[in-house]
Amino acid sequence: MIVRALPIRESSEVKSLTIARIYRPTRGATQSGHARTKAWLLEYERTEPLEIEPLMGWTGSSETEMQVKVPFDTREEAVAFAERRGIAFEIEDRPPEEERRGLSYSDNFKPGRLGQWTH
């Protein structure tokens, strides 16, 4: 059995190594709703590569920060949280959403339609 001892890191060292990403999640491509896209998330970036377990081939890591996603109502709350904890962070602003033009099924059968209608 191989036992690997991991070095114990001081809390100040952990803070300097930890980088977080603050962003608003986008909706999935297959979803039309806007649920869970209003809140801001603080998510930690990976600092170590994934390790492959030799017997089963599973991937894993000794980092537990990757499992944490902290939700906030506003961007300012997320920034204040990161600054209070001494966490280096990057803010990702997504581009504004384009206004969608409403489509009607009956438009497929209009006499003035430009393209040919097919099944």
Secondary structure, 3 states (H helix, E strand, C coil): CCCCCCCCCCHHHHHHHCEEEEECCCCCCCCCCCCCCCCEEEEECCCCCCEECCCCCCEECCCCHHHCEEEECCHHHHHHHHHHHCCEEEEECCCCCCCCCCCCHHHHHCCCCCCCCCC
